Each structure stands twice: as structure tokens, then as C-alpha cells.
């Protein structure tokens, strides 16, 4: 490690080496410092790599360094030695990352800022390193880290956890549509706080990718965002939308989420090829009204089936009393006659009191008491008069039937007579 630090100080004398983060066969990652500002250096080995690919890559990095996009990490220097043994790239150092899960508005803001950074690469060059560990946050702005330079250098013999698209697993092909898949993996992590695939090594990881993803509806997010996740993680690369359409959808969803439709980012011939989630419709409950609608033929009351009327609930007035209460008939009638006589006298008194009362006396307390007493006596009379008795139904008569005889047959009496004859 000490020899490595000395070699780096010889190559870059204007920087001080702080720490060596990673060191493997293909890449070395070192933290540098100059004027109390941290930088990061990545050294890539260039064994068996053509010079033309290295020069084209340097031109592309130089083009990115000249752009003033605040959502892409800044590249300060990119150089290689004369013997073509290493390639060094120096960029800004960021360490603050997002803590998942995020709210829907925060996810849409992250999508807009990442898409604006990816527009510098697409549609010609892929980024190749869209993941949660390569996205940083500084002063409420999202910064996309460096691109996957090893994928540019070792296109055929390189495997990495950042390359999870199914077409790369099958054919070793990674392009701009594969970046859309990785963008869907990032949205999945921002929503569910975990990766869609979990494995110990790359071979098991690739097998899980080829099996497929089991999508679950997240109730904390809108239907459009859940369907956008399905479209981004579509296995057919031709169905996946472009970066510009994803950015346009996120901008519209922030302004008016109700009017925004996720199907706008897809062409018409691709809509039928994706199974999207639909909004659950709550079943309408039919309110039963306690009303009876009569026909024109029926005058007063509707007719019900006999089975719905319980015989035990049938009642009859005292004019048709039950057989058990016939003995009490005379006593009830005598009491009714007395009540009738009292009612007649009360009605006469009420009529005379109404005639004698003037307009002022009607509202006096004495007149009100008289009226209330007469009304109470009338109610008591009608209650006694409308006394109701339960009906005792007669017992069922048991009939005994003789044997039915036909013309050809003869009765037993006739058979006996024939025997005597």
C-alpha cells in the first residue's frame, strides 16, 4: 500500500493521498486532497486494450467535463501514460446518500434530476452505473456519480452488480435501454427500501433475474407510480420508454397527479403488451328502502304470500272472542256500556265548555286543563274499546279414508254375499 501511495504521488504531485478505498485487478479507488477539498481518483488497468478505445473514451470524458450540468459529477482530469498501462480519472468526492424509503414527491424529483443527467449520455452512450450507491445528495440536489468506465473498456469479458438488465445476462449486450431497467431498480429501492434481487454471487443473481420479478402494489404510492415501476422493469427492451418520456411524466405528475396518465409515455402498439395494475373499484351497496310500491290495480294494501304471515301473530277484536274467553263476555260488555255512557257525558261537557269560552279564556290555564282531561279520558276509552285477543286456531280434524274401489273390484261385503250365494 505504501508503494502504491508513492507511485500515485509521483503521478499526481499536486494532490495528497488520504486513503485507498478499493484495490482489485481492474480498478483502484483512492481519496485525494488539495487545498482542503477532497477528490477521488480511479485508476483503471489497460492491459490488452486498444489505444483507439482509450482515446475515444478520453474525448467523451472531456466533453462531459465541459458541460455545466449540476446533476452530474464533475470530472477534473483524465489521462493515461505513454505505455498505455493505466487510465486515471479525477472527479469530485461525495459521500451523502439517500435514506430509503422516500415520499412520492421526493422520488419524482430524484427521477427528474437523474433523467436530466442521463440526457447527456443517451441515446448514443449508456451510463452503466445507475444504482443507489452511485447517487448522492448535496443541498437538496441529486448528483449522479461517474459512469461505468470498465464496461466501456471490457465490453465482452466484464461482469458487475451494476449490470442487471436481462438482455445483458442473456446476450452480454448493454445499451441505453438497459439504463432504463437500472432506473427501475433504483425506483424499486426508493419505494421498498430493498433490492428486487438478493444473491451471494453473480451467477445466482443472474438466475434470479431471468426468473422474473413479483410485483406488489405499494399502497403508500399512487397508481401511476406503481405502474411506472412495472414499465421500467419490463423484460422486453423495446417496450421500455425513453429518458425524455420518463422525465416528462415525472414533471406532469408533480404538477397535477390526477390528470397525469402513465400510458402517455408508451406508444399505442405497446400498451397491450404490459399488464398494468388498475384502480380497485369499491362495490356499490344497494340501499334497501322500507317502502311498498302499489300498482294501480291495488287500492289500499298490497297482498303478501300466506307463508310470510305467522298464524300465531293473527289477532282479532273482542267482537269475535276466542272459545276460552266466552265466559268473560258479559263482564266485558257491561264495562264497555259504562264507558260509553261516560264518554257521552264527557263529550257534552266538552261542547258546552267550548261554547262558553271566549277567545281570551281559551288560552288560560283552566281551559287547557279541562281540554287535557277530556282528551285523556277519550284515549283511555278507545284503548279499552279496542282490546285485542289472540286467536286460538282449531285443531286439525283427522279424517279416515276407506279403501278406494274400482269398477272391476268388489267390496268385502259383496265378496261374502257371493260366497253365500
Backbone torsions as a table, in degrees:
resi	resn	phi	psi	omega
1	UNK	NA	-37.9	179.7
2	UNK	-65.6	-39.5	178.2
3	UNK	-64.9	-36.1	178.2
4	UNK	-64.9	-40.8	178.7
5	UNK	-65.0	-39.6	178.8
6	UNK	-65.8	-41.0	179.0
7	UNK	-64.1	-38.8	179.9
8	UNK	-68.8	-37.3	178.1
9	UNK	-67.2	-31.1	175.0
10	UNK	-70.2	-39.0	-179.2
11	UNK	-72.6	-38.0	-177.5
12	UNK	-127.8	82.3	-176.2
13	UNK	-71.3	-19.6	-178.8
14	UNK	-77.5	-8.6	-178.5
15	UNK	-113.9	155.3	173.4
16	UNK	-110.1	134.8	-178.9
17	UNK	-80.8	127.1	-179.3
18	UNK	-101.4	-51.1	-174.7
19	UNK	-158.8	147.7	173.6
20	UNK	-101.5	112.9	-176.1
21	UNK	-81.4	-54.6	-176.5
22	UNK	-135.0	150.4	179.3
23	UNK	-151.8	114.1	176.7
24	UNK	-139.8	-167.4	-174.3
25	UNK	-67.9	-37.0	-173.2
26	UNK	-95.8	-31.5	-170.4
27	UNK	-146.1	147.7	173.4
28	UNK	-128.2	132.4	-176.8
29	UNK	-116.7	123.1	-175.1
30	UNK	-131.8	139.8	175.3
31	UNK	-93.7	127.3	178.9
32	UNK	-115.0	168.6	178.4
33	UNK	-147.1	138.1	175.3
34	UNK	-145.3	122.8	-178.2
35	UNK	57.0	43.1	177.9
36	UNK	61.1	23.1	175.5
37	UNK	-117.5	126.9	-176.9
38	UNK	-80.9	145.2	175.2
39	UNK	-134.1	166.9	177.8
40	UNK	-128.1	134.0	-179.6
41	UNK	-114.5	133.5	175.9
42	UNK	-123.1	121.1	178.8
43	UNK	-104.5	123.7	-178.2
44	UNK	-111.8	134.8	178.0
45	UNK	-79.4	140.2	-175.5
46	UNK	-117.1	39.8	178.4
47	UNK	-74.3	131.7	177.4
48	UNK	58.4	37.9	178.3
49	UNK	-120.8	135.8	-177.3
50	UNK	-69.0	146.7	-179.4
51	UNK	-68.7	-30.0	-178.5
52	UNK	-64.5	-39.4	177.8
53	UNK	-66.0	-35.7	180.0
54	UNK	-69.3	-42.6	179.9
55	UNK	-66.3	-40.5	177.6
56	UNK	-64.5	-37.3	177.9
57	UNK	-67.2	-39.7	178.2
58	UNK	-64.2	-37.7	178.2
59	UNK	-65.3	-39.6	-179.9
60	UNK	-68.3	-38.8	177.6
61	UNK	-67.0	-38.1	177.1
62	UNK	-63.7	-37.1	177.7
63	UNK	-65.8	-39.9	178.2
64	UNK	-68.3	-34.6	-179.5
65	UNK	-67.4	-25.5	-179.6
66	UNK	-81.8	-18.7	178.6
67	UNK	-74.9	147.4	-179.4
68	UNK	-110.0	54.4	178.2
69	UNK	-91.1	120.0	-177.4
70	UNK	-71.6	-11.0	-176.5
71	UNK	-99.5	8.6	176.1
72	UNK	-124.0	139.5	-178.9
73	UNK	-62.9	145.7	-177.0
74	UNK	-86.6	133.6	175.3
75	UNK	-101.5	127.3	-177.8
76	UNK	-99.9	-37.6	-174.8
77	UNK	-153.0	141.5	175.1
78	UNK	-143.8	120.9	-176.0
79	UNK	-149.8	162.9	174.9
80	UNK	-142.1	158.9	-176.7
81	UNK	-80.8	173.5	-177.9
82	UNK	-71.2	-32.0	-179.6
83	UNK	-80.1	-3.7	178.5
84	UNK	60.4	49.8	179.3
85	UNK	-104.7	-25.3	-178.7
86	UNK	-145.5	161.7	174.5
87	UNK	-133.6	122.5	-178.6
88	UNK	-110.4	131.6	180.0
89	UNK	-128.9	124.9	-179.8
90	UNK	-111.6	133.2	-179.2
91	UNK	-144.5	175.7	177.7
92	UNK	-65.7	153.6	178.7
93	UNK	-107.6	125.2	177.4
94	UNK	-129.9	142.8	-179.2
95	UNK	-133.3	-7.2	180.0
96	UNK	-86.0	123.3	-178.0
97	UNK	-120.4	169.6	-179.0
98	UNK	-79.7	146.8	174.5
99	UNK	-107.2	118.6	-175.6
100	UNK	-90.1	156.5	-0.8
101	UNK	-84.5	159.4	179.5
102	UNK	-108.1	164.6	174.6
103	UNK	-75.1	166.4	-175.5
104	UNK	-65.2	-41.8	179.4
105	UNK	-64.7	-36.8	177.6
106	UNK	-67.7	-38.5	177.6
107	UNK	-64.3	-40.7	179.3
108	UNK	-66.6	-38.2	176.4
109	UNK	-64.0	-41.9	177.8
110	UNK	-63.1	-40.4	179.0
111	UNK	-62.0	-44.3	-178.4
112	UNK	-62.2	-43.4	-176.1
113	UNK	-72.1	-36.5	178.4
114	UNK	-70.1	-39.6	179.1
115	UNK	-64.1	-36.9	176.5
116	UNK	-65.2	-31.7	175.8
117	UNK	-75.1	-36.6	-179.1
118	UNK	-74.0	-18.7	177.3
119	UNK	-65.5	-19.2	174.4
120	UNK	-72.2	-23.7	-178.1
121	UNK	-96.8	-45.4	-173.9
122	UNK	-78.8	153.7	2.6
123	UNK	-94.7	7.9	-175.4
124	UNK	-90.4	-45.6	-172.7
125	UNK	-118.6	132.6	174.8
126	UNK	-82.2	159.2	177.4
127	UNK	-83.9	-50.8	171.8
128	UNK	84.1	2.8	-178.7
129	UNK	-147.3	55.3	178.6
130	UNK	-95.9	104.5	179.7
131	UNK	-153.7	168.2	-178.5
132	UNK	-67.4	-30.2	179.6
133	UNK	-76.1	-15.0	-178.9
134	UNK	-108.5	16.7	177.4
135	UNK	-119.8	129.4	-173.3
136	UNK	-124.1	159.0	-178.7
137	UNK	-124.9	127.3	176.7
138	UNK	-144.6	116.2	178.9
139	UNK	55.3	49.8	175.6
140	UNK	62.2	25.2	173.9
141	UNK	-124.5	141.5	-179.6
142	UNK	-92.3	132.5	-178.8
143	UNK	-120.8	124.1	176.5
144	UNK	-86.5	130.5	-176.8
145	UNK	-72.8	-167.6	-175.2
146	UNK	-66.5	157.6	177.5
147	UNK	-78.4	167.6	-178.0
148	UNK	-83.8	89.7	-176.5
149	UNK	-69.9	-31.9	178.7
150	UNK	-62.9	-31.7	178.2
151	UNK	-69.2	-32.5	174.5
152	UNK	-69.3	-36.8	-176.6
153	UNK	-80.2	-45.8	-177.0
154	UNK	-115.2	76.2	-175.0
155	UNK	-72.1	-30.3	-174.5
156	UNK	-98.2	-35.6	-172.0
157	UNK	-109.4	27.1	-175.7
158	UNK	-119.0	134.2	175.5
159	UNK	-128.6	137.3	-176.6
160	UNK	-151.1	156.3	178.8
161	UNK	-73.2	-13.8	178.2
162	UNK	-80.6	-12.5	-178.8
163	UNK	-106.4	89.2	-174.4
164	UNK	-113.6	6.7	-178.2
165	UNK	-67.5	142.8	-177.4
166	UNK	-65.6	-29.8	178.2
167	UNK	-69.3	-28.5	175.5
168	UNK	-72.3	-35.7	178.3
169	UNK	-66.7	-35.9	-176.8
170	UNK	-82.4	-52.3	-167.9
171	UNK	-117.1	0.6	-175.7
172	UNK	59.5	45.8	-179.7
173	UNK	-122.8	124.7	179.4
174	UNK	-131.2	123.0	-179.2
175	UNK	-138.5	-163.3	-177.1
176	UNK	-66.3	-31.0	177.4
177	UNK	-69.2	-26.7	175.4
178	UNK	-69.3	-29.7	174.9
179	UNK	-64.4	-32.9	177.6
180	UNK	-65.0	-39.7	176.1
181	UNK	-61.2	-45.8	179.8
182	UNK	-66.1	-31.0	173.9
183	UNK	-65.3	-36.3	174.4
184	UNK	-66.0	-37.7	175.8
185	UNK	-63.4	-38.0	177.4
186	UNK	-65.2	-43.7	178.0
187	UNK	-63.0	-37.8	177.1
188	UNK	-60.8	-43.2	179.3
189	UNK	-67.8	-37.1	179.0
190	UNK	-68.6	-26.5	-178.9
191	UNK	-89.4	-47.5	-170.9
192	UNK	-103.2	-3.9	177.6
193	UNK	63.9	22.3	178.0
194	UNK	-156.6	162.8	179.4
195	UNK	-82.1	151.3	177.6
196	UNK	-70.4	-19.6	-179.8
197	UNK	-127.5	141.1	178.2
198	UNK	-133.3	124.8	-179.7
199	UNK	-156.9	160.4	179.9
200	UNK	-87.0	-29.6	179.7
201	UNK	-136.6	173.6	-172.6
202	UNK	-71.8	-35.4	-178.2
203	UNK	-64.4	-43.9	177.1
204	UNK	-66.7	-35.2	178.6
205	UNK	-63.6	-41.5	179.4
206	UNK	-67.2	-34.7	177.3
207	UNK	-65.7	-39.9	178.3
208	UNK	-66.6	-34.8	178.6
209	UNK	-65.2	-40.9	-179.1
210	UNK	-70.7	-25.2	177.3
211	UNK	-68.6	-39.2	179.7
212	UNK	119.6	171.9	-178.3
213	UNK	-112.3	134.9	174.1
214	UNK	-94.5	107.0	-177.9
215	UNK	-81.3	140.5	174.3
216	UNK	-126.0	139.4	-179.0
217	UNK	-74.2	126.1	178.8
218	UNK	-93.3	115.0	-174.3
219	UNK	-72.0	-17.1	-179.0
220	UNK	-77.9	-13.4	-178.8
221	UNK	-114.6	162.6	-175.7
222	UNK	-73.1	167.2	179.5
223	UNK	-66.9	-35.7	-179.7
224	UNK	-64.5	-40.4	-179.8
225	UNK	-69.8	-37.1	176.0
226	UNK	-65.3	-38.9	177.6
227	UNK	-72.7	-32.7	175.4
228	UNK	-62.0	-38.4	177.3
229	UNK	-61.6	-39.2	178.5
230	UNK	-67.0	-37.7	-179.1
231	UNK	-70.1	-40.2	179.8
232	UNK	-66.6	-35.3	-179.1
233	UNK	-96.8	35.1	176.9
234	UNK	-78.8	138.8	-175.8
235	UNK	-74.6	-24.2	177.4
236	UNK	-86.7	115.0	-176.6
237	UNK	-66.3	-23.7	-179.6
238	UNK	-71.9	-23.8	-179.4
239	UNK	-82.1	-21.6	-177.2
240	UNK	-64.8	142.5	-179.3
241	UNK	-77.4	172.9	178.0
242	UNK	-88.1	169.7	179.9
243	UNK	-65.6	-38.7	-179.4
244	UNK	-64.3	-39.6	179.5
245	UNK	-70.0	-35.7	177.3
246	UNK	-66.7	-41.3	177.9
247	UNK	-64.3	-42.1	179.3
248	UNK	-63.8	-39.9	178.3
249	UNK	-64.3	-42.8	-179.1
250	UNK	-65.4	-37.9	178.2
251	UNK	-65.9	-42.7	178.4
252	UNK	-67.3	-35.7	180.0
253	UNK	-67.5	-31.1	176.3
254	UNK	-71.3	-36.9	-177.5
255	UNK	-76.3	-55.1	-177.6
256	UNK	-140.2	92.4	-177.6
257	UNK	-67.9	-24.4	-178.6
258	UNK	-73.2	-39.2	-178.2
259	UNK	-80.7	-18.0	-176.7
260	UNK	-74.4	138.1	179.1
261	UNK	-127.5	129.2	-176.9
262	UNK	-70.3	-20.6	-179.5
263	UNK	-72.5	-11.3	179.1
264	UNK	-69.3	-24.3	-178.0
265	UNK	-83.0	-3.9	178.4
266	UNK	-110.3	149.5	173.9
267	UNK	-77.6	166.1	-172.1
268	UNK	-65.2	-37.1	-176.4
269	UNK	-76.8	-7.7	-178.9
270	UNK	-100.8	-10.4	-175.3
271	UNK	-67.3	-39.7	-176.7
272	UNK	-71.4	-14.4	-176.0
273	UNK	-88.7	-4.5	-179.3
274	UNK	-120.5	134.6	176.3
275	UNK	-93.7	105.9	-178.2
276	UNK	-98.3	159.2	177.9
277	UNK	-82.3	143.7	-179.6
278	UNK	-113.1	157.5	-179.6
279	UNK	-70.9	133.8	-179.0
280	UNK	-72.7	126.8	178.3
281	UNK	-93.5	124.9	178.5
282	UNK	-74.3	131.2	-179.0
283	UNK	-66.6	136.2	178.9
284	UNK	-79.6	131.2	-179.7
285	UNK	-94.0	124.6	179.3
286	UNK	-76.4	118.8	-179.6
287	UNK	-81.7	121.0	179.4
288	UNK	-83.1	120.6	179.4
289	UNK	-95.0	137.4	179.1
290	UNK	-84.9	65.3	-179.8
291	UNK	-132.3	148.9	178.5
292	UNK	-116.4	121.8	179.8
293	UNK	-97.9	120.7	-177.4
294	UNK	-95.4	146.3	173.8
295	UNK	-81.8	172.2	176.5
296	UNK	-68.4	-28.6	-178.2
297	UNK	-71.0	-36.2	-178.6
298	UNK	-82.9	128.4	-174.6
299	UNK	-86.9	-53.7	-173.0
300	UNK	-117.3	-56.7	-170.6
301	UNK	-122.8	145.0	175.6
302	UNK	-78.4	160.3	-179.8
303	UNK	-100.2	133.9	178.7
304	UNK	-111.6	159.4	177.7
305	UNK	-69.7	147.2	-179.2
306	UNK	-63.3	-26.4	-177.9
307	UNK	-68.0	-23.6	-177.9
308	UNK	-83.9	-11.2	-179.4
309	UNK	-101.0	117.3	179.2
310	UNK	-77.7	131.5	-177.4
311	UNK	-68.2	-27.5	-179.7
312	UNK	-70.6	-20.4	-178.4
313	UNK	-91.1	-2.5	177.8
314	UNK	-68.7	139.6	-179.4
315	UNK	-135.3	156.7	-177.5
316	UNK	-142.0	150.5	-179.1
317	UNK	-75.3	170.4	-173.2
318	UNK	-71.7	-8.4	176.8
319	UNK	-64.5	-28.5	175.1
320	UNK	-118.9	76.2	-174.3
321	UNK	-73.6	165.2	179.2
322	UNK	-78.2	159.4	-178.3
323	UNK	-60.6	-30.8	-178.6
324	UNK	-70.8	-27.4	-173.9
325	UNK	-102.8	17.0	177.3
326	UNK	-68.7	-26.8	179.2
327	UNK	-67.9	-28.3	-178.9
328	UNK	-91.8	13.5	-173.3
329	UNK	-69.4	-44.7	-174.0
330	UNK	-69.1	-37.3	179.3
331	UNK	-65.0	-39.4	178.4
332	UNK	-66.1	-39.6	-179.0
333	UNK	-65.7	-40.4	-179.6
334	UNK	-62.4	-42.0	179.6
335	UNK	-65.8	-34.0	-179.8
336	UNK	-68.5	-38.0	179.2
337	UNK	-64.4	-41.2	178.3
338	UNK	-62.4	-40.1	-180.0
339	UNK	-66.3	-36.6	178.1
340	UNK	-63.4	-44.2	-180.0
341	UNK	-62.7	-40.5	178.0
342	UNK	-65.0	-35.9	179.7
343	UNK	-65.4	-40.6	-179.2
344	UNK	-63.9	-44.8	179.4
345	UNK	-63.8	-39.2	178.5
346	UNK	-65.2	-38.6	179.0
347	UNK	-65.6	-39.0	178.1
348	UNK	-64.5	-42.5	178.6
349	UNK	-63.6	-37.0	179.7
350	UNK	-66.5	-41.6	179.2
351	UNK	-65.0	-41.4	179.4
352	UNK	-67.2	-37.5	179.7
353	UNK	-67.0	-36.0	178.4
354	UNK	-67.3	-39.6	179.3
355	UNK	-65.8	-42.2	-175.4
356	UNK	-73.9	-26.5	-176.6
357	UNK	-73.6	136.0	174.7
358	UNK	-89.0	-178.0	-178.0
359	UNK	-66.3	-35.3	-179.5
360	UNK	-77.4	-34.6	-177.0
361	UNK	-73.8	-18.1	-179.5
362	UNK	-65.0	-30.6	-177.8
363	UNK	-94.6	7.1	177.5
364	UNK	-77.8	165.8	-177.1
365	UNK	-72.1	-35.7	-178.5
366	UNK	-66.5	-40.7	179.6
367	UNK	-66.6	-37.4	178.9
368	UNK	-65.3	-37.2	179.0
369	UNK	-66.2	-39.3	179.0
370	UNK	-64.3	-43.4	179.4
371	UNK	-64.4	-40.9	-179.7
372	UNK	-65.4	-38.8	179.7
373	UNK	-65.1	-41.7	178.8
374	UNK	-66.6	-39.3	179.5
375	UNK	-66.1	-39.1	179.4
376	UNK	-66.7	-38.9	179.4
377	UNK	-67.0	-35.7	177.1
378	UNK	-65.4	-41.8	179.9
379	UNK	-63.4	-41.9	178.8
380	UNK	-63.7	-36.8	179.3
381	UNK	-64.6	-47.2	-178.1
382	UNK	-66.3	-30.4	176.9
383	UNK	-66.3	-43.9	179.1
384	UNK	-68.8	-33.4	-177.7
385	UNK	-72.1	-36.6	-177.8
386	UNK	-93.8	35.3	177.8
387	UNK	-68.4	136.3	-171.8
388	UNK	-116.9	138.1	179.1
389	UNK	-113.4	142.2	173.6
390	UNK	-73.0	146.6	-177.0
391	UNK	-87.7	134.0	173.0
392	UNK	-101.2	114.0	-176.4
393	UNK	-73.3	144.4	177.9
394	UNK	-68.9	155.8	178.8
395	UNK	-73.8	153.0	-179.4
396	UNK	-74.7	130.4	-179.7
397	UNK	-81.3	130.3	-179.1
398	UNK	-93.8	119.5	-179.3
399	UNK	-100.6	144.3	175.8
400	UNK	-114.4	126.0	-176.7
401	UNK	-105.0	136.8	173.0
402	UNK	-78.6	170.4	179.1
403	UNK	-68.8	135.4	-179.7
404	UNK	-78.6	129.9	-179.3
405	UNK	-108.8	145.1	178.2
406	UNK	-107.8	175.5	-176.9
407	UNK	-64.9	-40.1	-178.0
408	UNK	-71.7	-28.5	-177.3
409	UNK	-89.0	160.7	178.1
410	UNK	-123.8	149.2	-179.0
411	UNK	-72.1	164.3	180.0
412	UNK	-65.9	-29.3	176.7
413	UNK	-66.7	-42.6	179.0
414	UNK	-66.3	-35.1	177.7
415	UNK	-63.3	-37.2	178.9
416	UNK	-68.8	-41.3	178.0
417	UNK	-61.6	-39.6	178.7
418	UNK	-64.8	-33.9	179.3
419	UNK	-66.3	-42.7	179.2
420	UNK	-67.2	-31.7	177.5
421	UNK	-72.3	NA	NA
